């Protein structure tokens, strides 16, 4: 058996030079040594692979039709062997991906890893962040229950307030005056075809740019000391990545077992007693729009579109605005204060939305 595998390896190696590829992937030098702080990228890739695997398994039974989406989801939960677990894992996996993206972006920002020569890595990372959030938004509708229907309705109404393109995007996504079959079909196609393709392409570019620039960790010590601590990607960093991926996998499995997905009533144009709200990672924006200052059409545009767009543009421009070579976060008080204010603001708004939900219930 070993001889056969060796022959297969030699056959492939002769044609695509596997040894060189293996050396480039596994023998990458890590200045300053391997770190647990470097696991975020590998963990994000692992989560995406598991989301793809569980998503494909769900598609064997899911029917993207307004007449059958709800029933097919219920069939997955109640009739398919371990279907409830696969669906719940996919649900919690999407939240895990959002958490990891936020954590990774915070890490890059605090380390100043967006600075020269890593501007392009940062810009591609921002695009990947947008794709991850779009995954959550488009996937939320697919079970076709009241929660999914009205969360999507709220999200599309917010999108409609975008100048110039907002009306077109809202009409395109809905496919009619109210969410229906065309809405579900378009969200399904975007979720299972458009976004995965975009994410794989950008993730490949992100990895290529990262490999070209090298790790940007918080290095301490003289160049000679750092060189003495240099590790290769394999085996020490690979081991840390595997441990981190296993921890994330067990966490998602535990959440799927403790809090499995439960559907509400089937989607209908009348919300009844249900109070529409988006998924938790959009709650801060939803709560922000409840403030009186954002009342009215202009206020809604300001809170739903102008402020988020300005914030993303600021992040995109950050590498070109902040030209200081200093990367120590404790010597960059404005950066540390800005990150703290934003994180506290998001946390307070999210908790407020949850408390408000409990009060309404």
N, C-alpha and C positions, 0 to 999 in steps of 0.2 A: 504493500500500500504506500509506504514511504517513497519507494522507488518510482511509483507511478506519479505521485504528487510532485516529486522532484523533476520528472520529465515534463509535466505540465508547466511547472514554474519556468524551467529552462526554455520551453517552447515560447511562452509568452514573453519572457525576458529578452529573448533573441529578437523579438519583433518590436517591442515598445520600450526596451531598456528599463526593466523594472528595478534593477539594482540602483541605477542613478536616481530614479524617482523615490525609491525607499530612502536613499541617503539624504535627499533634499528634505523629505518630510520628517524623518526621525532624527536626523543629525543636526537639526537647526540649533545653533548655539544660543543659549539664554543667558545674557549678561547679568551677573549678580546672582545667578542660580534660580532654580525652579521655585515657584511661589503658589500658594493657595489662591492668591489674588488673580492669577492668570486663568482660572478655571471657567470664567463666565462665558467666554466664546464657545468652548467645547460643550458646556452645559446647554447653551442656547441651541446649538446644532443638534444635540441629543434630543431635546424637547421637540424640535421641529420634526425630526425623523419619527419619533413616537406619535406625534400628531398626524403625520402622513400615514403611518401604519394603521392606527386606530380609525382614521378617516376613511381609508380604503375598505376596512372591514365593515364599517357602518354603511358604506355605499352599496354593499351587496344586498342590503335589505331596505335602505331608505328610498322612498319614491318622491322626487321633487315636484309634487303636484299639490295644488291647494286642496284638492279633494282627498288626497291620500297621504300627505306628509305627516299629519298628526297621527293617523292610524298606524302608519308604518313605524313611526317613532315609538308609539306605545307597544307595537309588536316587538320591536328591538328590546324594549325594557322588560316586557313580561313573558315573551315566548322564546326568544333566541337565547341559547345557552350562553350565559355570562354576558349577554348583550347589555344589561344594565350597567355592568362594570366597565365595559369598553366605552359606552356612551359617557359615563361619569368620569372616566379617566380622560377622555377627550375634552370634556367640559372643564375639568380642573387643570388640565394641561395648558389650555389657552390662558388661564389666569396665571399659571406659573411662568409662561413665556412673557407675559406683560411685566410681571414682577422682576424677572431676570433682566429684561431690556432696560427697565428703569434703573436697576442696580448697576448694570454695566455702564450705562450712560453717565450715571452719577460718578462712578469710579473714574471714567475717562476725563470728566470735567474737573474733578477734584485733583487729579494727578497732572492736569494740564497737558494731557496726552493728545490734545487736538492741535497743538502748536507745530510749527515747522519741524520735520518735513511730513507731518501726518494730517495735513488739512483734508486731503481727499478721503482718507480713512474715515474721518469725522463726518464728512458730507454724505458718504455712502451709508454710514451708520444711521444718520438721521432719516434717510430714505427707508432703511430697513425698519426703523422704529415706526414710521408711518404705515408700512405694510403690516406689521404685527398688529397695530391698532385696527387696521382695516379687516384683518382676519377675524378679530373679535366681533366687530360690528356686523360683518356679513354672515358669520356663522350663527349669530344669535337668533336670526329669524327662522332658521331651517326647521326647528321642531314644530313651528306653526301653532303654538299655544298662545294664550292671551298675553303672557309676559313677553314672548318673542314679537308678537304682532305690534303691540303698543310701544315697546322699546324702539322698534325700528321706525314706527310712525313718528315718534318724538325725534329720533336721530335725523330722519329725512327732512322734517320741518326745520330743524336747526340748520341743516345743510342748505336749505332753500333760501336762507337769508344771506348767503354769500353773493356779493355783487357780481354782475355780468354772467357768471357761469352757474350760479346757484339754482336758478329756475330750471335751466337745462338739465343739471345733474339730478335734481329732485324728480323731474318728469321722466327722465330716462330710467332711474332706479325704480320708481313706482310703476311705470308702464301704463298708467291710467289715473283716474281721479282719486282712487283709494288703493291701498295695497291689495294685491290679488295674485293671480297666477303668474302674470308677467313679472311682478316684483320677486316672487319666490324663484322663478326660473333664472332671472338675472343675478340675484344674490348667490344662487347655487353655482352658476358658471363662474362668477368672479371668485367665489370662495374655493372651489376645487380645481380651477384651471388657471385663471389669470394671476391670482396672488401667489400660488405656489411657484409658477414659472418665474415671476418677477423676483420672488424671494431667493430662489436658487441662483438666478443670474447675479443678483446683487451680492449675495453671500459669497459666491465664488470670487467676485471682484474684490470684496472686502478682505477675504483671506489672502488674495494675491497682493493687495496693497500692504496688508499687515506684514506679510512675509518679506516684502521688499524693504519696508522701513524698520522692521524689527520691533521687539517688545519695548514698551515705553514706561516700564515700571518705575516706582519711586527709588531710583538708585541712590545709594549712599556709599561714600568711600572714594578713594583715589582710583583712577583708571587701572592701575596695577592691581589694586585689591579686588576690583570688580572682575578683572580678567581672571584672577586666581579662583574666583567663586563661580565662574561660568560652568553651566551644565548644558547637556544636550537635551533636546525635547524628550527623547526616549533614553532611560526609562522613568526618571524621577517625576517629570512633569506629566507624563502619560498616566502614571500611577495616581497622582493627585486628581487629574481629570476624571479618572474612572471612579475614584471614591466619591467625588462631588456628584457625578452623574447617578451613582447608586443611591446617594442620599436624596437627591431630587426625585428619583423614580419611586423610592419607598414613601416619600412624603405625598406624592400625587396619588399613589395607590391607597394610602391611609385615608386621604380626603375622599377618594371615590368610595371607599368602604363605609366611612363614617357618615358622609353626606352625599348619598347617591342622588342623581338627577330625578326630580319629580315634576311632571308636567302639570300645568294648570288646565283650565278648560280649553277646548279647541278655539282657535282664533275666530273673532267675529268683530264686525264694525262697531259694536256697542261695548264699551269697556265695563259696564256694569259697576260692581263694587271695587273693581281693580283700579289701583292708582298707578298710572303709567310711569315708568322710570327706566333708565338704561342700565347696563351692566355696571358693576361696582367701579371699574376703572374709568368710567365716564361720569360717575356720580358727582365729582367735584365741579365739573362744568355745569351739570344739571342744577346743582344747588346754587351756583353763582348766578344763573339766570333767574332765580327766584327773588333776588335782591331788587328792591324798588328802583334803584338807580338804573337797572336794565329793563325797566318796564317800557312798553311801547315798541313800535317797529324798529326805530333807530337804536334803542337800548338793547333789544335782542340781537340786532346786527353787531353792535359793539361787543357784547359779551360772548356771542356764539362764534363770531367770525373774526372781527378786527383784532381783539386781544390775542386769541390763540395764533392767528396768522403772524402778527407782529412778534410774538414770542418765538415762533419757529424760525422766522427770518433772522431774528437776533442770534439764535443758536447757530444758524448757517453762516452768519457773518462773523461769529466769534473768533475763529482762527485768524481772520484778517484784521480784526480790531485789536485783539490782545497780542501784540508783537513782542512783549517782554519775554526773554528766555527763562525767567524764573518759573519754576514748576512746583516748588514746595507750597502746599496749600496754606500753611501757617504763616507764610510770607506773602500771601495774596488775600488779605482780609476782605476785599470787596467781593471776590469770587466765593469765599467761604460764607459770607453774610448773605449773598444773593441766593446761593444754594439752600441755605438754612431757611430763609424766608419763603422760598417757593415750596419746599417740602412741608413746612409747617402749614402753609396756606392750603395745599392739596389735602393734607391730613385733616385739618379742621373742617374744611368744606365737605369732605367725604363722611366724616363722623356726623356732622350736622344733618346731612341727607339721610343717613341711616336712622338717626334719632327721630327725624321728622317722619320717616316711613313708619317707625314703630308707633308713633303718636297717632298717625292716620289709621293704622290697623286697629 
